[in-house]
Amino acid sequence: MSASRATGARLPLGQPATSLLQRKLERLGLRDPSDFVVHLPLRYEDETRLVPILSLAPGMTAQVEGEVVRSEVQYRPRRQLHAVLQDDSGQLALRWLNFYPSQQKQLSEGNRLRVRGEVRNGFGGHEMVHPKVSRAGGDLPQALTPVYPTTDGLTQASLRKAIDQALQTADLSDTLPEEVRQQYQLLPFAQAIRMLHHPPAQVSYAELVERGHPAWERIKFDELLAQQLSLAAARAARRRQKARELPPNGVLLKRLRASLPFRLTDAQERVIQEISSDLCRNFPMHRLLQGDVGSGKTVVAAFAAAQAISAGSQVALMAPTEILAEQHFRKLASWLQPLGVNVAWLTGSLSVKSRRQAMAAIESGEAQLVVGTQALIQDKVAFDNLGLAILDEQHRFGVGQRLQLSRKGEAHEGVLALIPHQLNMSATPIPRTLAMTFFADLDVSAIDELPPGRSPVLTKLIADTRRDEVLGSVTAEVRQGRQAYWVCPLVEESEVLQLQTAVDTHARLVQALPDLRIALIHGKMAAADKQQVMQGFRDGHVDLLVATTVIEVGVDVPNASLMIIEHAERFGLAQLHQLRGRVGRGSAQSICVLMYQAPLSAIARQRLRAMYETTDGFEIARRDLDLRGPGEFLGVRQSGQELLRFASIETDTRLVVQAQEAVAVMRDCFPEHARAHLRRWMRDRQDFLRS
């Protein structure tokens, strides 16, 4: 650890620690010299050379020097400052739409100036708009000029000065042992850092900007290695924890399998076996079960629950919404209650009496399987013997919520704390590169096969100007004895987005389709009202259900074969895929209509094209990752922090693999180097990877 870090010293900026400059730097997370060292440039400006004005071309960014031969404030059509710079080869127009008196003075006729900016075609020839201006003369820089990420009121000049001071005092010793560095042909850390902060003019500008230079390779490897070391430490810490061994030692599993009215797929059988093996161990399972919508994750959860219950433990399943929790409760109760399992239901909408009864059954151990929402983690809820916690759509829960459920099952056996096994389920498949990078500490199981009898959903893109055709499709579908969803993005009118809302749409559809039984459901309704509407839809008493995204997950009505999504361009790709998964659950051909409003943005076009071209959840997830990055998949694991600042999981897969290879060597053979590496790169961010 560097001396400055050990003593809590601040960067010697020559100002009090409470100065305005210091506060601005701290806003960027820059406190110690080691922070400044890895605050790397976003881009670079080439101020190392001057070019003749005559050689300028539209689109190029260049620096020229010359004399101001004309300067005036013009009013065409708005007030602007206009000047003309001349060198021996020609003239260049300069223009400012916003300017100050000091700029007017700087641009007085006869002044010699150095100007840098992007060249564009103007009315009278080439021009630069809002260029960077400095006094002519003086030596040109010998290195490219770095441009750093900054914050309001913090100039590049102040930031460069602070970083240069840090480079003089910070510990730049290498945290990679020489063997590892040589194996992957990486530059020494100090050389890479100095190169990136002050790249010489002859360095390839494209390699720097596109982060392909060997100096960037070293930095990206370091960042990925730190992340993988942290994940490895998290996995090792979990292995040191203790859990009850829950072997499949009863007849319950055999009876469950025999009672199912369908045959499990090979993928389900494989995943059930993986989870079963985990439950037999004496350290906590921490497994992620991923599978596309409709792949049959709930029945896998039922087998996990049956194994834990047969071994004498309680099981809790927590879902983020009451609709999803109720769906799980209905299915699990229908499979397990006839086999003698007591399944309890706990949500915030229960009456006081029902909630008190459920909590008493949970505390006494009478309730063997408990299904519910966040009500499960309330302080008053106490489990008798919780051995397995199952979280569905786990990325929708906060870190604290997931830990709270796990702590409900903590027990002590002598001096040892026993931790419940944990199974996380997600209907958003995780692309391989994301799983390698951010979920390397988890065991991942994938159900990559749909149950037989499912018909692929046909997806149609229709402009909202063809609404009458869509209404006709709804009527035709209902006449054949089937049901439909109509999904809207908002509940009430928004002056900002001006979108069709669920309330308004429901009223219009009732008027347009008077012969249909149309119901409305949205998140602001009372839980009892939502439950009544959903029950009516399940029982076939509702032909068309107008809904918000409250029905995105957990709704399983095989007779519903048509899904209309209003303003589909406003939804994320993963959300569209989840919604589409509500149909196609029966044997009838199902259709998902993505109704959009023109004009479409480039990203909206790509989303809708992806939905039209594929129904494969893993391919959807890959495209979604390309479009939006890993944030959506990670959910609150990031907690607002960008865990990868320099490496890209889409383009740096080779470095991810190398970093994973190096982890074992670092931990086993060079533990001091590993600790120093984590101190430099992870600092206070390790907890976000361990949630």
C-alpha positions in Angstrom: 0.0 0.0 0.0 1.3 3.4 -0.9 2.3 5.8 2.0 -0.4 8.3 0.9 -3.1 5.7 1.0 -2.0 4.3 4.3 -2.0 7.7 6.0 -5.1 9.0 4.4 -3.2 11.8 2.7 -4.8 13.9 0.1 -3.3 14.9 -3.2 -1.2 18.0 -2.5 -3.2 20.5 -4.5 -1.8 23.5 -2.6 -5.3 24.3 -1.3 -7.3 23.4 1.9 -9.0 20.0 1.7 -12.4 21.7 1.9 -11.6 24.0 -1.1 -14.1 24.2 -4.0 -11.6 22.5 -6.3 -11.1 19.6 -3.8 -14.8 19.1 -3.6 -15.2 18.9 -7.4 -12.4 16.4 -7.6 -14.0 14.3 -4.9 -17.2 14.4 -6.9 -15.3 12.3 -9.5 -14.1 9.9 -6.8 -10.6 11.5 -6.9 -9.2 11.7 -3.4 -5.8 10.0 -3.2 -2.9 9.9 -5.8 -3.9 6.4 -6.7 -7.3 7.6 -7.7 -5.9 10.2 -10.1 -3.5 7.7 -11.7 -6.3 5.5 -13.0 -8.5 8.4 -14.0 -7.7 8.0 -17.7 -8.6 10.1 -20.8 -11.8 9.8 -22.7 -10.0 11.0 -25.9 -7.1 13.1 -27.1 -6.5 16.3 -29.0 -3.5 16.6 -31.3 -2.0 19.9 -30.6 1.5 18.8 -31.6 1.3 20.3 -35.1 0.0 23.1 -37.2 -1.5 22.7 -40.7 -1.9 25.2 -43.5 -5.4 26.5 -43.9 -5.4 25.5 -47.5 -5.0 21.8 -46.5 -8.2 21.8 -44.4 -11.1 19.5 -45.5 -14.6 19.2 -44.1 -14.9 16.7 -41.2 -11.2 16.9 -40.1 -10.2 18.3 -36.7 -7.1 20.4 -37.1 -5.0 23.2 -35.6 -4.0 26.3 -37.6 -2.2 29.6 -36.8 -2.8 33.0 -38.4 -3.8 36.6 -38.1 -7.3 37.9 -37.6 -8.1 40.0 -40.6 -11.8 40.6 -39.9 -14.0 40.4 -36.7 -17.6 41.6 -36.3 -20.9 40.8 -34.6 -23.4 39.8 -37.1 -27.2 39.5 -36.9 -28.2 36.8 -39.5 -30.5 35.5 -38.4 -29.4 35.6 -34.8 -26.6 37.5 -33.0 -23.2 35.8 -33.5 -19.5 36.6 -33.5 -17.8 36.1 -36.8 -14.1 36.4 -37.6 -11.7 35.5 -40.4 -8.3 34.0 -39.8 -5.6 34.2 -42.5 -2.2 32.4 -42.9 0.1 32.3 -45.9 -2.0 29.7 -47.7 -5.6 31.0 -47.3 -8.4 32.1 -45.0 -10.7 30.4 -42.5 -14.0 31.6 -41.1 -14.6 31.4 -37.3 -18.1 31.6 -35.8 -19.5 31.7 -32.2 -23.3 31.6 -31.5 -22.7 32.4 -27.8 -19.8 34.6 -26.9 -18.4 37.1 -24.3 -16.8 40.5 -24.5 -13.5 38.9 -23.7 -13.7 36.8 -26.8 -14.5 39.8 -28.9 -11.3 41.4 -27.6 -9.3 38.3 -28.2 -10.5 38.3 -31.8 -9.6 41.9 -32.5 -8.2 42.5 -36.0 -4.4 42.1 -36.2 -4.1 39.6 -33.3 -2.2 36.4 -34.1 -4.0 33.3 -32.8 -3.7 29.5 -32.7 -7.1 27.9 -33.4 -8.2 24.3 -33.2 -11.6 22.7 -34.1 -13.6 20.7 -36.5 -13.8 21.9 -40.1 -17.1 22.2 -41.8 -18.6 23.8 -44.9 -19.9 27.3 -44.4 -21.7 29.7 -46.7 -18.4 31.3 -47.8 -16.1 28.3 -47.6 -14.6 26.3 -44.8 -15.3 27.4 -41.2 -14.9 26.3 -37.6 -17.8 26.8 -35.1 -16.8 27.5 -31.4 -13.1 26.5 -31.9 -10.6 26.4 -29.2 -8.5 29.6 -29.3 -5.1 30.5 -27.8 -2.3 33.0 -28.4 -0.1 32.2 -31.4 3.6 31.4 -30.9 5.3 29.3 -28.2 6.4 25.7 -28.4 4.0 23.1 -29.6 3.3 20.2 -27.1 5.4 17.1 -27.6 2.5 14.8 -26.6 -1.2 14.5 -27.5 -3.4 16.5 -25.1 -5.6 14.2 -22.9 -9.3 15.1 -22.4 -10.6 13.6 -19.1 -14.0 12.8 -17.8 -14.9 15.8 -15.7 -17.7 17.5 -13.8 -19.4 20.9 -13.8 -17.0 23.7 -13.1 -13.9 21.6 -13.2 -11.7 22.6 -16.2 -9.5 20.3 -18.1 -6.5 22.4 -17.2 -7.1 21.9 -13.4 -7.7 18.2 -13.9 -4.5 17.8 -15.9 -2.5 19.6 -13.3 -3.9 17.5 -10.5 -3.2 14.2 -12.4 0.3 15.3 -13.3 1.0 16.0 -9.6 -0.3 12.5 -8.7 1.9 10.9 -11.3 4.9 12.4 -9.4 3.9 11.1 -6.0 1.7 7.9 -6.5 2.9 4.4 -6.2 3.2 3.0 -9.7 4.9 -0.2 -8.7 3.6 -3.3 -10.7 1.0 -5.4 -9.0 1.5 -8.2 -11.6 4.3 -10.6 -11.0 6.8 -10.7 -13.8 5.7 -14.3 -14.7 2.1 -13.2 -15.3 3.1 -10.1 -17.2 5.4 -11.9 -19.5 2.9 -14.8 -20.1 0.4 -12.4 -21.5 2.9 -10.0 -23.0 1.7 -7.0 -21.1 3.5 -3.6 -20.7 4.7 -2.7 -17.2 2.0 -0.7 -15.3 4.0 2.5 -14.9 4.9 2.6 -18.6 1.3 2.0 -19.6 -0.1 4.6 -17.3 2.4 7.3 -18.4 1.8 6.5 -22.0 -2.0 6.9 -21.7 -1.7 10.2 -19.8 1.0 11.6 -22.1 1.1 9.8 -25.4 3.8 11.0 -27.8 2.7 12.5 -31.1 3.9 9.5 -33.1 1.6 7.1 -31.4 -1.4 5.8 -33.4 -4.3 8.1 -32.7 -6.8 5.4 -33.8 -5.3 2.8 -31.4 -5.5 5.2 -28.5 -9.1 6.3 -29.2 -10.3 2.8 -29.9 -8.4 1.4 -26.9 -6.4 -1.1 -29.0 -3.0 0.2 -28.0 -0.8 -2.1 -25.8 -1.1 0.4 -23.0 -4.9 0.1 -23.0 -4.6 -3.7 -23.2 -2.6 -3.6 -19.9 -5.1 -1.4 -18.2 -8.1 -3.4 -19.4 -6.4 -6.7 -18.3 -5.7 -5.2 -14.9 -9.4 -4.1 -14.5 -10.7 -7.4 -15.5 -8.3 -9.3 -13.3 -9.3 -7.2 -10.3 -12.9 -8.0 -11.0 -12.2 -11.7 -11.4 -10.1 -11.8 -8.2 -12.9 -10.2 -6.3 -15.4 -12.7 -7.6 -13.1 -15.6 -6.8 -12.7 -14.2 -3.2 -16.5 -14.0 -3.0 -16.9 -17.6 -4.1 -14.2 -18.8 -1.7 -15.9 -16.9 1.2 -19.2 -18.7 0.4 -17.4 -22.0 0.4 -16.2 -21.3 3.9 -19.8 -20.7 5.1 -21.8 -23.7 6.3 -25.2 -24.9 5.3 -27.4 -27.8 6.2 -27.0 -30.8 3.9 -30.3 -31.5 2.3 -30.1 -34.9 0.6 -33.0 -36.3 -1.4 -33.9 -38.9 1.2 -37.6 -39.3 0.9 -40.4 -40.5 -1.3 -41.7 -36.9 -1.9 -39.6 -36.4 -5.0 -40.8 -39.7 -6.6 -44.4 -38.9 -5.8 -44.0 -35.4 -7.3 -42.5 -36.8 -10.5 -45.3 -39.5 -10.8 -48.1 -36.9 -10.3 -47.0 -34.4 -13.0 -49.4 -34.4 -15.9 -46.5 -33.7 -18.3 -43.0 -35.1 -19.1 -40.0 -33.0 -18.0 -37.6 -32.0 -20.8 -34.0 -33.2 -20.9 -32.9 -29.6 -20.0 -35.2 -29.6 -16.9 -33.9 -33.0 -15.8 -30.3 -31.8 -16.1 -30.9 -28.7 -14.1 -32.8 -30.5 -11.4 -29.8 -32.8 -11.0 -27.4 -29.9 -10.8 -29.5 -28.2 -8.0 -30.0 -31.5 -6.2 -26.2 -32.0 -6.0 -25.7 -28.5 -4.6 -28.3 -29.1 -1.9 -26.4 -32.2 -0.7 -23.3 -30.1 0.1 -22.4 -28.6 3.5 -21.8 -25.1 2.1 -24.6 -22.8 0.7 -25.7 -23.3 -2.8 -25.6 -20.0 -4.8 -27.0 -20.9 -8.1 -28.6 -18.9 -10.9 -31.3 -20.7 -12.8 -32.0 -19.0 -16.1 -34.4 -20.0 -18.8 -36.5 -18.4 -21.5 -40.1 -17.4 -20.9 -42.2 -20.6 -20.7 -39.2 -22.9 -20.3 -40.5 -24.4 -17.1 -38.5 -22.9 -14.2 -41.3 -23.2 -11.7 -41.4 -27.0 -11.8 -37.6 -27.1 -11.3 -38.1 -24.9 -8.3 -40.8 -27.4 -7.1 -38.2 -30.3 -7.2 -35.7 -28.2 -5.3 -38.3 -27.3 -2.7 -39.4 -31.0 -2.4 -35.9 -32.1 -1.8 -35.3 -29.5 0.9 -38.7 -30.3 2.6 -38.0 -34.0 2.5 -34.8 -33.3 4.3 -36.7 -31.5 7.1 -36.2 -27.9 6.1 -38.6 -25.1 5.2 -38.5 -23.3 1.8 -39.3 -19.7 1.0 -40.0 -18.4 -2.6 -40.1 -14.6 -3.0 -41.3 -12.9 -6.1 -41.2 -9.1 -6.9 -44.9 -8.7 -7.7 -48.1 -10.2 -6.2 -49.3 -11.4 -9.6 -46.0 -13.4 -10.1 -46.0 -14.6 -6.5 -49.7 -15.8 -6.9 -48.8 -17.6 -10.1 -46.1 -19.5 -8.3 -48.3 -20.2 -5.3 -51.1 -21.7 -7.5 -48.7 -24.0 -9.4 -46.7 -25.1 -6.4 -49.8 -25.7 -4.3 -51.4 -27.7 -7.1 -48.4 -30.0 -7.3 -47.3 -30.3 -3.7 -50.4 -29.9 -1.5 -51.9 -33.2 -2.7 -48.7 -34.8 -1.6 -49.1 -33.6 1.9 -46.9 -30.4 1.8 -48.3 -27.4 3.6 -47.9 -24.4 1.3 -48.5 -21.0 2.9 -49.1 -17.6 1.2 -47.8 -14.3 2.6 -48.2 -10.9 1.0 -48.9 -7.3 2.2 -52.5 -7.4 0.9 -53.6 -10.2 3.3 -56.1 -9.3 6.0 -54.6 -8.9 9.5 -56.1 -12.2 10.6 -54.8 -14.1 7.6 -51.4 -12.6 7.9 -51.2 -13.5 11.6 -52.2 -17.1 10.9 -49.6 -17.4 8.1 -46.9 -15.9 10.2 -47.7 -18.3 13.1 -47.6 -21.3 10.7 -44.2 -20.1 9.4 -42.7 -19.6 12.8 -43.9 -23.0 14.1 -42.6 -24.8 11.1 -46.1 -26.0 10.1 -45.8 -24.1 6.8 -43.2 -26.1 4.9 -43.2 -24.0 1.7 -43.9 -20.2 1.9 -44.6 -18.2 -1.2 -44.9 -14.5 -1.1 -43.6 -11.0 -2.0 -41.3 -8.8 0.0 -43.7 -9.4 3.0 -41.5 -12.4 3.6 -38.6 -10.3 4.8 -40.6 -8.1 7.3 -39.1 -8.1 10.8 -42.0 -9.9 12.3 -41.7 -12.9 10.0 -39.6 -15.7 11.7 -38.9 -19.1 10.2 -38.5 -22.2 12.2 -36.0 -23.9 9.9 -35.4 -22.2 6.6 -33.0 -24.3 4.5 -33.7 -23.0 1.0 -34.5 -19.5 -0.3 -35.7 -19.1 -3.9 -35.8 -15.7 -5.5 -37.6 -15.3 -8.8 -36.6 -12.4 -11.1 -33.8 -11.9 -8.6 -32.4 -8.8 -10.4 -35.5 -6.9 -9.3 -34.6 -7.2 -5.7 -32.1 -4.9 -3.9 -28.9 -6.3 -2.4 -30.4 -5.7 1.1 -33.6 -7.5 0.3 -31.8 -10.6 -0.9 -29.6 -10.7 2.2 -32.6 -10.2 4.4 -34.3 -13.3 3.1 -31.1 -15.3 3.5 -30.7 -14.1 7.1 -34.2 -15.3 8.0 -32.7 -18.8 7.8 -29.5 -18.2 9.7 -29.1 -20.7 12.5 -26.3 -21.7 14.8 -24.8 -25.1 15.3 -22.3 -24.6 18.1 -20.1 -21.8 17.0 -21.0 -22.2 13.3 -23.6 -20.1 11.6 -25.7 -22.1 9.1 -26.7 -20.2 6.0 -29.7 -21.2 3.8 -29.1 -22.5 0.3 -30.1 -19.9 -2.4 -31.6 -20.4 -5.8 -32.0 -17.4 -8.0 -34.3 -17.6 -11.0 -34.4 -15.3 -14.1 -36.4 -15.4 -17.3 -33.8 -13.0 -18.9 -31.1 -15.3 -20.3 -27.6 -14.0 -19.6 -25.2 -13.8 -22.6 -22.1 -15.9 -22.2 -19.7 -12.9 -22.1 -21.8 -11.3 -19.4 -21.9 -14.6 -17.4 -18.2 -14.9 -17.7 -17.5 -11.4 -16.5 -20.1 -10.5 -13.9 -21.5 -13.9 -12.7 -18.3 -15.8 -12.5 -18.9 -16.3 -8.7 -22.2 -18.0 -9.4 -23.1 -21.5 -10.5 -25.3 -21.0 -13.6 -27.9 -23.5 -14.9 -29.7 -22.9 -18.1 -33.0 -24.4 -19.3 -32.3 -24.1 -23.0 -35.2 -26.2 -24.3 -38.9 -25.4 -24.4 -41.6 -28.0 -23.3 -43.2 -29.9 -26.2 -46.5 -28.6 -27.6 -45.5 -24.9 -27.5 -46.2 -23.1 -30.7 -43.7 -20.4 -31.8 -45.2 -16.9 -31.5 -45.6 -15.0 -34.7 -44.5 -11.4 -34.3 -46.0 -8.6 -36.5 -44.9 -4.9 -36.7 -47.8 -2.6 -37.3 -48.0 1.2 -37.3 -50.6 2.7 -35.0 -52.3 4.2 -38.1 -53.6 0.7 -38.8 -55.4 0.4 -35.5 -58.7 -0.6 -37.1 -57.0 -3.7 -38.6 -55.8 -4.6 -35.1 -59.3 -4.3 -33.7 -60.5 -6.6 -36.3 -57.9 -9.2 -35.4 -59.0 -9.0 -31.7 -62.6 -9.7 -32.7 -61.6 -12.6 -35.0 -59.5 -14.2 -32.2 -62.3 -13.9 -29.6 -64.9 -15.4 -32.1 -62.7 -18.5 -32.2 -63.0 -18.9 -28.4 -59.6 -17.4 -27.5 -58.5 -14.4 -25.5 -56.1 -11.4 -25.9 -54.0 -8.9 -24.1 -53.7 -5.2 -24.9 -50.6 -3.7 -23.2 -50.0 0.0 -22.6 -46.9 1.6 -21.1 -48.7 4.1 -18.8 -51.7 4.1 -16.4 -52.6 7.8 -16.7 -52.1 10.5 -19.2 -48.6 11.9 -19.4 -48.2 15.4 -20.8 -44.5 14.6 -21.5 -44.8 11.4 -23.4 -48.4 11.7 -24.7 -48.7 8.0 -24.9 -51.8 5.9 -25.1 -52.6 4.9 -21.6 -54.2 1.9 -20.1 -57.2 3.7 -18.6 -57.9 5.7 -21.8 -57.3 2.6 -24.0 -59.7 0.6 -22.0 -62.5 3.2 -22.3 -61.9 3.4 -26.1 -61.8 -0.3 -26.6 -65.1 -0.8 -24.6 -66.7 1.7 -27.0 -65.1 0.3 -30.2 -65.8 -3.4 -29.3 -69.1 -3.4 -27.4 -69.7 -7.1 -27.9 -66.5 -8.1 -26.1 -65.9 -8.6 -22.3 -63.1 -6.2 -21.6 -61.3 -5.7 -18.3 -58.5 -3.5 -17.0 -55.6 -4.2 -14.7 -52.7 -2.0 -13.6 -50.3 -1.6 -10.8 -52.2 1.1 -9.0 -55.2 -1.1 -8.4 -55.8 -2.7 -5.0 -54.4 -6.2 -4.7 -57.8 -7.7 -4.2 -59.2 -6.0 -7.4 -56.1 -7.2 -9.4 -56.6 -10.7 -8.2 -60.3 -10.6 -9.1 -59.6 -9.4 -12.7 -56.8 -12.0 -13.2 -59.1 -14.7 -11.9 -61.8 -13.7 -14.3 -59.3 -13.7 -17.2 -58.0 -17.2 -16.2 -61.5 -18.5 -16.0 -62.4 -17.2 -19.4 -64.9 -14.6 -18.2 -62.8 -11.8 -19.9 -62.1 -11.7 -23.6 -59.7 -8.9 -23.7 -57.4 -7.8 -20.9 -56.1 -4.2 -21.1 -53.0 -4.0 -18.9 -49.8 -2.2 -18.1 -46.5 -4.2 -17.7 -47.9 -5.6 -14.4 -48.6 -8.7 -16.5 -45.0 -8.9 -17.8 -44.1 -11.9 -15.8 -45.9 -14.7 -14.0 -49.2 -14.7 -16.0 -49.9 -18.1 -17.5 -53.2 -18.3 -19.4 -52.9 -20.9 -22.2 -56.1 -19.8 -24.0 -54.6 -16.3 -24.5 -53.2 -16.3 -28.1 -53.0 -12.6 -29.1 -50.8 -9.9 -27.6 -51.0 -6.3 -28.7 -48.3 -4.0 -27.3 -49.2 -0.3 -27.7 -46.2 2.1 -28.3 -43.9 -0.9 -28.6 -41.0 1.5 -29.4 -41.1 2.8 -25.8 -40.3 -0.6 -24.3 -36.9 -2.2 -23.7 -36.0 -5.3 -25.7 -36.0 -7.7 -22.7 -39.4 -6.3 -21.6 -40.9 -6.8 -25.0 -39.7 -10.4 -25.0 -41.1 -11.0 -21.6 -44.4 -9.6 -22.6 -44.5 -11.7 -25.8 -43.9 -14.7 -23.5 -47.4 -14.3 -22.1 -48.8 -15.9 -25.3 -47.8 -19.0 -27.0 -48.5 -21.1 -23.9 -51.2 -23.3 -25.5 -51.3 -25.3 -28.7 -53.0 -22.6 -30.8 -50.9 -20.4 -33.1 -50.2 -17.2 -31.1 -49.5 -13.7 -32.4 -47.7 -10.7 -30.9 -48.5 -7.4 -32.5 -46.0 -4.6 -31.9 -47.9 -1.4 -32.6 -45.5 1.5 -33.0 -45.7 5.2 -33.6 -43.5 6.8 -36.3 -40.9 8.1 -36.6 -38.8 5.5 -34.9 -35.3 6.2 -33.4 -32.4 4.1 -34.5 -32.4 2.1 -31.3 -36.2 1.6 -31.4 -35.8 0.3 -35.0 -33.1 -2.2 -33.9 -35.3 -3.4 -30.9 -38.3 -4.0 -33.1 -36.3 -5.7 -35.8 -34.8 -8.0 -33.2 -38.2 -8.9 -31.9 -39.4 -9.6 -35.5 -36.4 -11.7 -36.5 -36.1 -14.1 -33.5 -38.0 -15.6 -30.6 -34.9 -17.1 -29.1 -34.4 -15.5 -25.6 -30.6 -16.1 -25.6 -30.3 -14.2 -29.0 -32.6 -11.5 -27.7 -30.4 -11.2 -24.6 -27.3 -10.9 -26.8 -28.8 -8.2 -28.9 -30.1 -6.4 -25.8 -26.6 -6.4 -24.4 -25.2 -5.0 -27.6 -27.8 -2.2 -27.5 -27.7 -1.2 -23.9 -24.7 -2.7 -22.2 -24.8 -4.9 -19.1 -26.7 -2.6 -16.7 -30.1 -4.1 -17.3 -28.9 -7.7 -16.7 -27.0 -6.7 -13.6 -29.9 -4.9 -12.1 -29.0 -3.3 -8.7 -25.8 -5.2 -8.5 -24.2 -2.1 -9.9 -26.0 0.3 -7.5 -25.2 3.2 -9.8 -21.5 2.3 -10.0 -19.8 1.5 -13.3 -17.9 -1.7 -12.5 -16.0 -1.8 -15.8 -14.7 1.6 -16.8 -12.2 0.6 -19.5 -12.8 -3.0 -20.6 -15.8 -4.0 -22.8 -17.4 -7.4 -22.3 -18.5 -7.3 -25.9 -15.1 -6.8 -27.5 -12.6 -7.9 -24.9 -13.6 -11.5 -24.4 -10.0 -12.6 -25.0 -8.8 -10.5 -22.1 -11.7 -11.8 -19.9 -10.5 -15.4 -20.6 -6.8 -14.4 -19.8 -7.8 -12.7 -16.6 -9.8 -15.8 -15.5 -6.7 -18.0 -16.2 -4.5 -15.6 -14.2 -6.8 -15.6 -11.1 -5.7 -19.1 -9.8 -2.0 -18.3 -10.3 -2.3 -15.0 -8.5 -4.3 -16.4 -5.5 -2.2 -19.6 -5.1 1.3 -18.3 -5.9 1.3 -14.6 -5.5 -1.3 -13.7 -2.8 0.5 -10.4 -1.9 0.4 -9.2 -5.5 -3.3 -10.2 -5.6 -4.1 -8.1 -2.5 -2.2 -5.1 -3.9 -4.0 -5.5 -7.2 -7.4 -5.4 -5.5 -6.4 -2.4 -3.5 -5.5 -0.5 -6.6 -8.5 -1.3 -8.7 -11.5 -2.3 -6.7 -11.2 -0.2 -3.5 -14.8 0.2 -2.2 -16.5 -1.5 -5.1 -16.0 -5.1 -4.2 -19.3 -5.4 -2.3 -21.2 -4.6 -5.5 -19.9 -7.8 -7.0 -20.7 -9.9 -4.0 -24.4 -9.2 -3.7 
